[in-house]
C-alpha cells in the first residue's frame, strides 16, 4: 500500500504501479516544482519514507539570431527566458559572451559585435539543465542570407532608383540623337536646291 503527501499544494497527476511500486508524475508545470514525499506502508518491512526535490524545466526553443549588416557588424541572439536558462555566444570552441536573468517573464537577449572581415562561424546557444538548442551563423555579416528586412528594403529601393536613372538617361540620349538627325536633314536641303539652279548669260 502506498500513501503520499505532496508539497506545494498544487498536485500533479500521480500514477503508482501496483506491481512495481514505481510512481509517475505527468502533465507537470513549472509550479509543480517542490518537495515530494512518498510513504511506503508494507506489512513485512513496516513504514518507509522517501523525500526528494523535484524541479520542472521547460524544453527550450531554438534561439533566434538577427544580423545587422552595417559599419559595426552586430548580431543579437534572443530566446524566451525560463528557469536556469543561459544564453551564450561561441566562436568555435571559445565562449565570447554569456547572459542569464532571474526574471522569467522576459525575452533573454545577447548582442555581439564582430569584425566585418572576420570569416569565422559563430553560434548562439540556449541551455538549461534538461535541454540545449543552438543556432549557427556562418561567415558572420558577409552572409547575404542574414541581412535584415530593413536592409533588404533599402537595397531594393536603391536598385529601383538606379534602373530609373539609366532609363531616363536612355530617353535623353535618344532625344538628342533624333534632334541631331533632324538638324542635319534641314542643313542638307538648301544645298540640294542650289544645285538645281541654272545660270544663263544675258546679252
Backbone as a chain_set.jsonl record, in Angstrom:
{"seq": "XXXXXXXXXXXXXXXXXXXXXXXXXXXXXXXXXXXXXXXXXXXXXXXXXXXXXXXXXXXXXXXXXXXXXXXXXXXXXXXXXXXXXXXXXXXXXXXXXXXXXXXXXXXXXXXXXXXXXXXXXXXXXXXXXXXXXXXXXXXXXXXXXXXXXXXXXXXXXXXXXXXXXXXXXXXXXXXXXXXXXXXXXXXXXXXXXXXXXXXXXXX", "coords": {"N": [[0.845, -1.187, 0.0], [0.536, 2.194, -0.827], [1.067, 5.434, 0.337], [0.962, 8.96, 0.043], [2.2, 12.302, 0.32], [2.097, 15.661, -0.866], [4.044, 18.468, -1.555], [4.585, 21.622, -3.1], [1.09, 22.648, -2.531], [-0.253, 22.365, -4.964], [-1.103, 19.691, -6.841], [0.223, 17.411, -9.09], [-0.728, 15.082, -11.702], [-0.677, 11.834, -10.541], [0.519, 8.592, -10.837], [0.636, 5.27, -9.694], [2.416, 2.29, -9.863], [0.993, -0.771, -9.307], [2.255, -3.199, -9.104], [5.076, -2.89, -9.521], [5.604, -0.744, -7.875], [6.564, 1.646, -8.668], [6.175, 5.16, -9.241], [4.605, 7.676, -11.246], [4.782, 10.98, -12.388], [2.85, 13.156, -14.248], [2.024, 15.545, -16.898], [3.281, 17.862, -15.931], [3.862, 21.137, -14.598], [5.627, 24.299, -14.325], [5.058, 25.328, -11.8], [4.692, 23.043, -10.334], [7.009, 22.27, -9.207], [8.845, 21.279, -6.338], [8.966, 19.844, -2.998], [8.633, 16.419, -2.668], [7.112, 13.74, -0.984], [7.133, 10.335, -0.461], [5.449, 7.773, 1.032], [5.831, 4.53, 2.067], [3.942, 1.889, 3.031], [4.368, -1.155, 4.293], [3.483, -4.482, 5.126], [5.395, -6.336, 5.923], [7.935, -5.016, 5.962], [7.355, -2.713, 7.258], [6.928, 0.833, 7.756], [8.252, 3.078, 5.436], [9.873, 6.071, 4.396], [10.402, 8.299, 1.717], [11.937, 11.158, 0.531], [12.147, 13.71, -1.879], [13.483, 16.296, -4.002], [11.846, 17.996, -6.532], [12.367, 19.563, -9.583], [11.027, 21.391, -12.17], [11.553, 21.883, -15.598], [11.207, 23.733, -18.638], [11.352, 22.581, -22.031], [13.649, 24.04, -24.176], [13.19, 26.481, -26.792], [14.452, 27.041, -30.156], [17.073, 29.391, -30.36], [16.765, 32.73, -31.695], [18.433, 34.573, -34.208], [19.404, 37.782, -35.146], [20.933, 39.624, -37.666], [22.713, 42.555, -38.198], [23.732, 44.295, -40.88], [26.039, 46.466, -41.077], [28.293, 49.304, -40.604], [29.46, 48.726, -38.131], [29.379, 45.697, -37.625], [26.907, 43.766, -36.16], [25.275, 41.343, -34.105], [22.331, 39.918, -32.721], [21.18, 37.704, -30.38], [18.363, 35.904, -29.276], [16.012, 34.472, -26.955], [13.191, 32.901, -25.433], [12.936, 33.433, -22.013], [13.543, 31.374, -19.098], [13.492, 29.103, -16.291], [16.706, 28.873, -14.953], [17.952, 29.369, -17.43], [20.517, 29.872, -19.769], [22.124, 32.012, -22.02], [24.406, 32.012, -24.649], [27.218, 33.154, -26.597], [29.335, 31.725, -29.021], [32.523, 31.306, -30.589], [33.786, 29.08, -32.607], [35.201, 26.85, -30.37], [35.378, 28.645, -28.364], [34.036, 30.6, -25.799], [32.359, 33.641, -26.017], [30.566, 35.495, -24.947], [28.032, 35.753, -22.417], [24.806, 35.333, -20.918], [22.182, 35.662, -18.473], [19.066, 35.71, -16.646], [17.104, 36.399, -13.745], [14.489, 37.101, -14.073], [11.72, 35.64, -15.211], [9.83, 36.343, -17.043], [10.623, 37.648, -19.311], [12.123, 38.213, -22.585], [15.118, 36.796, -23.255], [18.047, 38.388, -24.29], [21.068, 38.716, -26.207], [23.627, 40.629, -27.324], [26.203, 40.893, -29.898], [29.211, 42.115, -31.205], [31.157, 42.05, -34.149], [34.107, 41.806, -36.251], [33.929, 43.02, -39.562], [35.537, 41.823, -41.457], [35.984, 39.368, -40.478], [35.943, 35.924, -40.893], [35.061, 33.801, -39.445], [32.888, 31.251, -38.077], [30.008, 31.69, -36.107], [28.1, 30.796, -33.204], [25.03, 30.685, -31.445], [23.922, 29.71, -28.315], [21.364, 28.351, -26.4], [20.627, 27.184, -23.199], [19.505, 24.956, -20.631], [19.254, 22.952, -17.601], [18.073, 20.629, -18.707], [17.854, 20.721, -21.468], [19.171, 21.797, -24.678], [19.697, 24.176, -27.192], [20.834, 25.28, -30.388], [21.851, 27.869, -32.618], [23.445, 28.415, -35.628], [25.563, 30.811, -37.124], [26.868, 31.36, -40.082], [29.92, 32.668, -41.464], [29.632, 35.215, -40.454], [28.812, 38.662, -40.868], [28.988, 38.75, -43.636], [27.383, 37.053, -44.943], [24.826, 37.002, -47.171], [22.294, 35.976, -46.737], [21.655, 36.526, -44.185], [20.902, 39.128, -43.927], [18.958, 41.781, -42.599], [15.395, 42.54, -42.789], [14.973, 45.296, -43.093], [17.383, 46.242, -44.233], [17.253, 44.861, -46.608], [15.052, 46.021, -47.876], [16.048, 48.61, -48.232], [18.148, 48.16, -50.055], [16.656, 47.235, -52.182], [15.217, 49.543, -52.887], [17.322, 51.207, -53.701], [18.201, 49.813, -55.955], [15.982, 50.051, -57.672], [16.017, 52.829, -58.007], [18.439, 53.207, -59.405], [17.855, 51.86, -61.799], [15.805, 53.501, -62.781], [17.231, 55.898, -63.239], [19.021, 55.085, -65.25], [17.184, 54.47, -67.267], [16.01, 56.983, -67.738], [18.271, 58.358, -68.639], [18.709, 57.02, -71.023], [16.442, 57.803, -72.492], [16.928, 60.572, -72.755], [19.287, 60.531, -74.261], [18.332, 59.347, -76.63], [16.548, 61.343, -77.483], [18.321, 63.466, -78.027], [19.783, 62.344, -80.105], [17.811, 62.043, -82.111], [17.155, 64.719, -82.511], [19.536, 65.788, -83.507], [19.606, 64.418, -85.897], [17.43, 65.526, -87.293], [18.268, 68.183, -87.536], [20.526, 67.906, -89.159], [19.346, 67.021, -91.533], [17.869, 69.274, -92.243], [19.894, 71.115, -92.811], [21.083, 70.05, -95.06], [19.204, 70.348, -97.139], [19.035, 73.072, -98.41], [21.395, 73.094, -99.897], [20.966, 71.158, -101.826], [18.948, 72.393, -103.265], [20.315, 74.606, -104.379], [21.971, 73.326, -106.177], [20.228, 72.752, -108.223], [19.738, 75.126, -109.516], [20.071, 76.958, -112.564], [22.258, 78.965, -114.405], [22.112, 81.647, -116.765], [23.668, 83.496, -119.293], [23.22, 87.001, -119.911], [22.729, 88.824, -122.766]], "CA": [[0.0, 0.0, 0.0], [1.318, 3.421, -0.936], [0.459, 6.695, 0.714], [1.89, 10.031, -0.313], [1.819, 13.697, 0.52], [2.762, 16.483, -1.87], [4.275, 19.889, -1.325], [3.5, 22.501, -2.635], [-0.266, 22.103, -2.501], [-0.707, 22.01, -6.312], [-0.731, 18.297, -7.022], [0.137, 16.921, -10.461], [-1.312, 13.749, -11.869], [0.234, 10.825, -9.996], [0.131, 7.2, -11.062], [1.502, 4.342, -8.973], [2.352, 0.918, -10.355], [0.598, -1.658, -8.211], [3.179, -4.333, -9.04], [6.462, -2.436, -9.383], [5.745, 0.27, -6.843], [7.039, 2.895, -9.265], [5.14, 6.166, -9.44], [4.863, 8.562, -12.375], [4.151, 12.298, -12.393], [2.632, 13.567, -15.637], [1.437, 16.874, -17.122], [3.899, 18.764, -14.963], [4.043, 22.546, -14.887], [6.694, 24.902, -13.536], [4.621, 25.496, -10.407], [4.679, 21.749, -9.654], [8.305, 22.056, -8.562], [8.765, 21.312, -4.879], [9.402, 18.667, -2.251], [7.668, 15.317, -2.712], [7.373, 12.684, -0.008], [6.41, 9.086, -0.721], [5.456, 6.901, 2.205], [5.543, 3.145, 1.714], [3.495, 1.1, 4.176], [4.449, -2.567, 3.936], [3.212, -5.301, 6.3], [6.603, -7.03, 6.355], [9.048, -4.099, 6.199], [6.905, -1.564, 8.014], [6.743, 2.105, 7.036], [9.455, 3.781, 4.98], [9.58, 7.371, 3.786], [11.41, 8.815, 0.786], [11.692, 12.557, 0.19], [13.032, 14.201, -2.942], [13.211, 17.618, -4.568], [11.526, 17.969, -7.962], [12.444, 20.844, -10.286], [10.472, 21.244, -13.515], [12.101, 22.801, -16.604], [10.643, 23.661, -19.981], [12.281, 22.331, -23.134], [13.906, 25.331, -24.81], [13.022, 26.661, -28.235], [15.687, 27.413, -30.838], [17.302, 30.838, -30.278], [16.664, 33.49, -32.937], [19.565, 35.478, -34.405], [19.225, 38.882, -36.097], [22.222, 40.186, -38.064], [22.653, 43.905, -38.74], [24.857, 44.473, -41.801], [26.383, 47.881, -41.116], [29.713, 49.573, -40.402], [29.873, 47.95, -36.961], [28.582, 44.478, -37.76], [26.428, 43.298, -34.868], [24.273, 40.289, -34.101], [21.585, 39.809, -31.467], [20.557, 36.391, -30.182], [17.292, 36.022, -28.284], [15.228, 33.272, -26.667], [12.276, 33.087, -24.303], [13.624, 33.095, -20.772], [12.933, 30.369, -18.246], [14.294, 28.766, -15.111], [18.106, 28.463, -15.166], [18.325, 29.47, -18.846], [21.73, 30.628, -20.061], [22.298, 32.313, -23.438], [25.847, 32.178, -24.845], [27.808, 33.28, -27.929], [30.579, 30.975, -29.195], [33.265, 31.316, -31.85], [34.458, 27.798, -32.474], [35.01, 26.337, -29.017], [35.614, 29.735, -27.419], [32.851, 31.339, -25.385], [32.612, 35.073, -26.143], [29.667, 36.293, -24.11], [27.022, 34.908, -21.779], [23.813, 36.124, -20.193], [21.043, 34.991, -17.837], [18.265, 36.663, -15.876], [16.134, 35.766, -12.848], [13.137, 37.477, -14.489], [11.271, 34.591, -16.127], [8.782, 36.868, -17.925], [11.227, 38.454, -20.367], [12.877, 37.54, -23.637], [16.542, 36.957, -22.983], [18.759, 38.825, -25.496], [22.513, 38.833, -26.034], [24.238, 41.195, -28.531], [27.61, 40.594, -30.168], [29.811, 42.867, -32.299], [32.272, 41.325, -34.757], [34.808, 42.477, -37.334], [33.337, 42.691, -40.863], [36.461, 40.989, -42.217], [36.111, 38.078, -39.817], [35.272, 34.853, -41.637], [34.755, 32.691, -38.546], [31.481, 30.931, -37.834], [29.566, 31.936, -34.738], [26.868, 30.094, -32.841], [24.362, 31.112, -30.218], [23.43, 28.514, -27.632], [20.476, 28.494, -25.244], [20.713, 25.924, -22.461], [19.107, 24.802, -19.236], [19.73, 21.634, -17.177], [17.476, 19.473, -19.383], [17.827, 20.848, -22.928], [20.126, 22.726, -25.281], [19.393, 24.489, -28.585], [21.903, 26.089, -30.968], [21.695, 28.468, -33.941], [24.762, 28.71, -36.199], [25.601, 31.951, -38.042], [28.105, 31.209, -40.849], [30.58, 33.79, -42.141], [29.312, 36.498, -39.84], [27.961, 39.621, -41.584], [29.144, 38.72, -45.088], [26.402, 36.124, -45.489], [23.668, 37.797, -47.581], [21.03, 35.409, -46.255], [21.431, 37.005, -42.83], [20.578, 40.553, -43.948], [17.636, 42.019, -42.031], [14.387, 43.014, -43.737], [15.173, 46.72, -43.342], [18.479, 46.393, -45.188], [16.81, 44.332, -47.891], [14.196, 47.037, -48.492], [16.907, 49.714, -48.662], [18.847, 47.746, -51.269], [15.672, 47.178, -53.258], [14.931, 50.921, -53.322], [18.483, 51.697, -54.442], [18.204, 49.152, -57.261], [14.942, 50.681, -58.485], [16.474, 54.181, -58.343], [19.465, 53.096, -60.45], [17.176, 51.495, -63.046], [15.096, 54.696, -63.267], [18.226, 56.837, -63.77], [19.501, 54.555, -66.527], [16.106, 54.591, -68.245], [15.896, 58.402, -68.078], [19.442, 58.708, -69.446], [18.472, 56.477, -72.359], [15.472, 58.659, -73.179], [17.596, 61.828, -73.109], [20.199, 60.242, -75.368], [17.544, 59.127, -77.838], [16.023, 62.64, -77.921], [19.434, 64.222, -78.618], [20.114, 61.717, -81.384], [16.77, 62.386, -83.085], [17.246, 66.154, -82.799], [20.678, 65.981, -84.396], [19.232, 63.893, -87.21], [16.568, 66.495, -87.966], [19.081, 69.353, -87.88], [21.366, 67.554, -90.313], [18.48, 66.95, -92.708], [17.496, 70.648, -92.613], [21.058, 71.785, -93.38], [21.381, 69.482, -96.379], [18.182, 70.7, -98.136], [19.395, 74.241, -99.237], [22.469, 72.724, -100.831], [20.408, 70.446, -102.97], [18.202, 73.364, -104.082], [21.284, 75.398, -105.133], [22.474, 72.518, -107.288], [19.227, 72.724, -109.292], [19.644, 76.45, -110.178], [20.856, 77.112, -113.801], [22.585, 80.358, -114.705], [22.151, 81.966, -118.221], [24.265, 84.822, -119.552], [22.333, 87.98, -120.561], [23.436, 89.551, -123.849]], "C": [[0.886, 1.245, 0.0], [0.477, 4.611, -0.491], [1.469, 7.802, 0.427], [1.308, 11.378, 0.085], [2.677, 14.544, -0.404], [2.882, 17.913, -1.388], [4.988, 20.453, -2.56], [2.128, 21.89, -2.859], [-0.799, 21.736, -3.88], [-0.203, 20.618, -6.64], [-0.86, 17.878, -8.481], [-0.511, 15.543, -10.509], [-0.286, 12.703, -11.447], [-0.33, 9.436, -10.241], [1.147, 6.289, -10.381], [1.304, 2.939, -9.532], [2.085, -0.047, -9.217], [1.558, -2.827, -8.036], [4.597, -3.868, -8.738], [6.657, -1.47, -8.223], [6.285, 1.587, -7.362], [5.889, 3.881, -9.392], [5.587, 7.144, -10.529], [4.092, 9.859, -12.206], [4.033, 12.752, -13.839], [1.992, 14.95, -15.686], [1.986, 17.91, -16.137], [3.984, 20.188, -15.494], [5.159, 23.089, -13.989], [6.316, 24.994, -12.06], [4.537, 24.177, -9.645], [6.018, 21.426, -8.999], [8.146, 22.143, -7.046], [9.265, 20.024, -4.263], [8.288, 17.627, -2.26], [8.093, 14.244, -1.712], [6.504, 11.476, -0.325], [6.565, 8.185, 0.501], [5.004, 5.507, 1.792], [5.181, 2.371, 2.981], [3.445, -0.364, 3.762], [4.288, -3.405, 5.206], [4.472, -5.961, 6.828], [7.706, -6.055, 6.769], [8.644, -2.884, 7.025], [6.805, -0.32, 7.14], [8.101, 2.713, 6.686], [9.036, 5.058, 4.264], [10.743, 7.811, 2.909], [11.011, 10.235, 0.397], [12.665, 12.995, -0.9], [12.546, 15.561, -3.436], [12.97, 17.476, -6.068], [11.596, 19.388, -8.523], [12.011, 20.628, -11.726], [11.064, 22.315, -14.427], [11.339, 22.633, -17.907], [11.738, 23.3, -20.975], [12.427, 23.624, -23.926], [13.575, 25.321, -26.294], [14.355, 27.098, -28.832], [15.889, 28.927, -30.751], [17.257, 31.496, -31.647], [17.816, 34.492, -33.019], [19.213, 36.505, -35.472], [20.584, 39.499, -36.372], [22.001, 41.552, -38.681], [23.908, 44.14, -39.57], [25.15, 45.961, -41.933], [27.863, 48.055, -40.805], [30.267, 48.85, -39.176], [28.995, 46.714, -36.895], [28.189, 43.956, -36.383], [25.344, 42.256, -35.056], [23.609, 40.26, -32.733], [20.91, 38.444, -31.429], [19.515, 36.52, -29.074], [16.548, 34.702, -28.142], [14.312, 33.59, -25.484], [12.943, 32.597, -23.022], [12.841, 32.05, -19.978], [13.86, 30.073, -17.08], [15.678, 28.249, -15.521], [18.507, 28.443, -16.638], [19.571, 30.346, -18.983], [21.859, 30.784, -21.568], [23.766, 32.662, -23.663], [26.192, 32.332, -26.315], [29.131, 32.524, -27.956], [31.193, 31.295, -30.554], [34.167, 30.097, -31.809], [34.152, 27.227, -31.101], [35.174, 27.395, -27.95], [34.316, 30.456, -27.084], [33.186, 32.828, -25.351], [31.794, 35.912, -25.175], [28.578, 35.387, -23.565], [26.073, 35.779, -20.973], [22.741, 35.221, -19.596], [20.294, 36.037, -17.022], [17.296, 35.913, -14.971], [14.689, 36.092, -13.208], [12.66, 36.498, -15.563], [10.246, 35.084, -17.136], [9.329, 37.709, -19.074], [11.773, 37.563, -21.474], [14.347, 37.838, -23.407], [17.266, 37.287, -24.283], [20.239, 38.998, -25.187], [23.134, 39.359, -27.322], [25.7, 40.783, -28.664], [28.072, 41.422, -31.351], [31.029, 42.116, -32.82], [32.894, 42.171, -35.857], [34.195, 42.053, -38.659], [34.218, 41.743, -41.662], [36.617, 39.596, -41.613], [35.299, 37.022, -40.553], [34.921, 33.653, -40.755], [33.25, 32.465, -38.444], [31.169, 31.139, -36.353], [28.314, 31.104, -34.465], [26.345, 30.645, -31.523], [23.707, 29.885, -29.591], [22.569, 28.902, -26.437], [20.442, 27.157, -24.514], [20.1, 26.063, -21.075], [19.488, 23.378, -18.83], [19.162, 20.448, -17.946], [17.486, 19.573, -20.908], [18.841, 21.885, -23.39], [19.756, 22.914, -26.744], [20.438, 25.472, -29.112], [21.499, 26.618, -32.336], [23.072, 28.895, -34.434], [24.638, 29.859, -37.187], [26.903, 31.859, -38.83], [28.607, 32.523, -41.406], [30.137, 35.152, -41.646], [28.448, 37.357, -40.744], [28.075, 39.537, -43.097], [28.15, 37.777, -45.742], [25.147, 36.893, -45.877], [22.347, 37.256, -47.075], [20.697, 35.889, -44.854], [21.107, 38.488, -42.777], [19.162, 40.75, -43.423], [16.688, 42.569, -43.082], [14.585, 44.483, -44.075], [16.269, 46.967, -44.35], [18.059, 45.915, -46.564], [15.929, 45.34, -48.61], [15.024, 48.201, -49.001], [17.618, 49.368, -49.958], [17.891, 47.669, -52.452], [15.348, 48.56, -53.788], [16.085, 51.494, -54.125], [18.535, 51.09, -55.84], [17.182, 49.785, -58.192], [15.377, 52.077, -58.918], [17.505, 54.152, -59.464], [18.828, 52.766, -61.792], [16.459, 52.706, -63.633], [16.065, 55.706, -63.874], [18.733, 56.377, -65.127], [18.442, 54.706, -67.614], [15.957, 56.042, -68.696], [17.065, 58.849, -68.948], [19.281, 58.209, -70.877], [17.5, 57.33, -73.15], [16.103, 59.978, -73.612], [18.538, 61.624, -74.287], [19.463, 60.052, -76.672], [17.0, 60.449, -78.379], [17.11, 63.472, -78.587], [19.787, 63.675, -79.995], [19.099, 62.094, -82.461], [16.835, 63.859, -83.466], [18.398, 66.448, -83.744], [20.354, 65.5, -85.803], [18.371, 64.878, -87.976], [17.351, 67.735, -88.389], [19.965, 69.09, -89.095], [20.566, 67.518, -91.588], [18.116, 68.35, -93.188], [18.659, 71.375, -93.26], [21.386, 71.272, -94.773], [20.41, 69.973, -97.434], [18.55, 71.926, -98.949], [20.486, 73.918, -100.23], [21.939, 72.045, -102.055], [19.63, 71.395, -103.867], [19.147, 74.222, -104.91], [21.836, 74.617, -106.308], [21.503, 72.52, -108.445], [19.129, 74.052, -110.042], [20.565, 76.495, -111.406], [21.041, 78.583, -114.1], [22.701, 80.545, -116.219], [22.689, 83.381, -118.407], [23.292, 85.714, -120.295], [23.157, 88.776, -121.562], [22.675, 90.797, -124.233]], "O": [[1.864, 1.325, 0.743], [-0.676, 4.766, -0.896], [2.677, 7.603, 0.554], [0.093, 11.557, 0.17], [3.824, 14.205, -0.694], [1.924, 18.491, -0.874], [5.927, 19.819, -3.041], [2.012, 20.754, -3.318], [-1.693, 20.897, -3.988], [1.006, 20.395, -6.707], [-1.945, 17.979, -9.054], [-0.798, 14.932, -9.479], [0.841, 12.695, -11.942], [-1.477, 9.136, -9.908], [2.356, 6.503, -10.476], [0.178, 2.459, -9.658], [2.866, -0.129, -8.27], [1.666, -3.386, -6.945], [5.245, -4.375, -7.823], [7.745, -1.386, -7.655], [6.448, 2.54, -6.6], [4.749, 3.479, -9.625], [6.777, 7.402, -10.707], [2.896, 9.847, -11.917], [5.019, 12.734, -14.576], [1.491, 15.463, -14.685], [1.242, 18.722, -15.587], [4.157, 20.409, -16.693], [5.58, 22.44, -13.031], [7.147, 24.766, -11.181], [4.333, 24.183, -8.431], [6.143, 20.413, -8.31], [7.401, 22.981, -6.537], [9.91, 19.213, -4.927], [7.146, 17.92, -1.903], [9.268, 13.893, -1.609], [5.284, 11.59, -0.441], [7.676, 7.883, 0.934], [3.921, 5.335, 1.233], [6.002, 2.217, 3.885], [2.586, -0.767, 2.977], [4.877, -3.089, 6.24], [4.621, -6.134, 8.038], [8.342, -6.242, 7.806], [9.503, -2.108, 7.445], [6.619, -0.416, 5.927], [8.978, 2.84, 7.54], [7.99, 5.117, 3.618], [11.907, 7.715, 3.297], [9.877, 10.478, -0.016], [13.856, 12.687, -0.847], [11.375, 15.918, -3.305], [13.792, 16.905, -6.785], [10.959, 20.301, -7.999], [12.565, 19.778, -12.424], [11.079, 23.497, -14.086], [10.884, 21.539, -18.242], [12.901, 23.662, -20.794], [11.428, 24.235, -24.304], [13.666, 24.291, -26.962], [15.274, 27.479, -28.107], [14.96, 29.679, -31.042], [17.662, 30.897, -32.644], [18.138, 35.168, -32.042], [18.778, 36.149, -36.567], [21.31, 39.858, -35.445], [21.186, 41.696, -39.593], [25.015, 44.181, -39.034], [24.585, 46.638, -42.791], [28.607, 47.076, -40.746], [31.416, 48.409, -39.182], [27.986, 46.694, -36.191], [29.051, 43.73, -35.534], [24.594, 42.281, -36.032], [24.242, 40.541, -31.716], [20.162, 38.08, -32.337], [19.759, 37.168, -28.056], [16.465, 33.916, -29.086], [14.626, 34.438, -24.648], [13.452, 31.477, -22.965], [11.638, 31.874, -20.168], [14.891, 30.724, -16.912], [15.802, 27.321, -16.32], [19.307, 27.604, -17.055], [19.66, 31.42, -18.388], [21.722, 29.813, -22.311], [24.318, 33.506, -22.957], [25.555, 31.73, -27.179], [29.95, 32.652, -27.046], [30.486, 31.522, -31.536], [35.167, 30.063, -31.092], [32.989, 27.128, -30.707], [35.119, 27.09, -26.759], [33.582, 30.874, -27.98], [34.171, 33.235, -24.735], [32.274, 36.915, -24.648], [28.239, 34.373, -24.176], [26.46, 36.809, -20.421], [22.431, 34.159, -20.136], [20.821, 37.114, -16.742], [16.725, 34.901, -15.379], [13.764, 35.446, -12.716], [13.145, 36.529, -16.694], [9.828, 34.319, -18.005], [8.568, 38.412, -19.739], [11.873, 36.344, -21.332], [14.761, 38.996, -23.37], [17.127, 36.566, -25.271], [20.623, 39.371, -24.079], [23.176, 38.639, -28.32], [26.346, 40.383, -27.696], [27.413, 41.441, -32.391], [31.835, 41.608, -32.041], [32.289, 43.13, -36.336], [33.961, 40.865, -38.876], [33.715, 40.947, -42.456], [37.305, 38.745, -42.176], [34.109, 37.207, -40.805], [34.528, 32.604, -41.265], [32.45, 33.367, -38.692], [31.966, 30.806, -35.476], [27.57, 30.757, -35.382], [27.102, 31.015, -30.625], [23.021, 29.12, -30.269], [22.988, 29.677, -25.576], [20.25, 26.113, -25.138], [20.162, 27.116, -20.44], [20.013, 22.646, -19.668], [19.713, 19.351, -17.854], [17.156, 18.597, -21.582], [19.303, 22.725, -22.618], [19.528, 21.939, -27.461], [20.876, 26.374, -28.398], [20.878, 25.905, -33.124], [23.781, 29.639, -33.756], [23.713, 29.882, -38.0], [27.952, 32.24, -38.312], [27.817, 33.392, -41.777], [30.262, 36.143, -42.366], [27.475, 36.876, -41.324], [27.312, 40.207, -43.792], [28.079, 37.706, -46.969], [24.454, 37.398, -44.994], [21.37, 38.0, -46.99], [19.581, 35.684, -44.378], [21.042, 39.06, -41.688], [18.262, 39.979, -43.757], [17.122, 43.013, -44.144], [14.387, 44.882, -45.222], [16.117, 47.809, -45.235], [18.458, 46.494, -47.575], [16.042, 45.502, -49.825], [14.749, 48.733, -50.077], [17.684, 50.196, -50.867], [18.257, 47.993, -53.581], [15.217, 48.746, -54.998], [15.866, 52.189, -55.118], [18.877, 51.777, -56.803], [17.472, 50.031, -59.363], [15.14, 52.474, -60.059], [17.454, 54.979, -60.374], [19.216, 53.329, -62.815], [16.497, 52.92, -64.845], [15.766, 56.307, -64.906], [18.862, 57.18, -66.05], [18.767, 55.034, -68.755], [15.797, 56.311, -69.886], [16.882, 59.625, -69.886], [19.669, 58.889, -71.827], [17.7, 57.559, -74.342], [15.843, 60.454, -74.717], [18.584, 62.446, -75.203], [19.907, 60.535, -77.713], [16.988, 60.662, -79.592], [16.855, 64.118, -79.604], [20.056, 64.431, -80.929], [19.474, 62.425, -83.586], [16.597, 64.211, -84.621], [18.266, 67.251, -84.667], [20.781, 66.107, -86.786], [18.555, 65.054, -89.18], [17.126, 68.275, -89.471], [20.127, 69.956, -89.954], [21.058, 67.944, -92.634], [18.057, 68.599, -94.392], [18.448, 72.176, -94.17], [21.926, 72.021, -95.587], [20.802, 70.008, -98.601], [18.39, 71.851, -100.167], [20.473, 74.456, -101.337], [22.381, 72.302, -103.174], [19.638, 71.24, -105.088], [18.818, 74.547, -106.051], [22.142, 75.206, -107.345], [21.928, 72.304, -109.58], [18.501, 74.109, -111.099], [21.729, 76.108, -111.304], [20.087, 79.359, -114.053], [23.309, 79.717, -116.897], [22.231, 84.33, -117.769], [22.608, 85.256, -121.21], [24.191, 89.34, -121.203], [23.105, 91.535, -125.119]]}, "num_chains": 1, "name": "protein.A"}
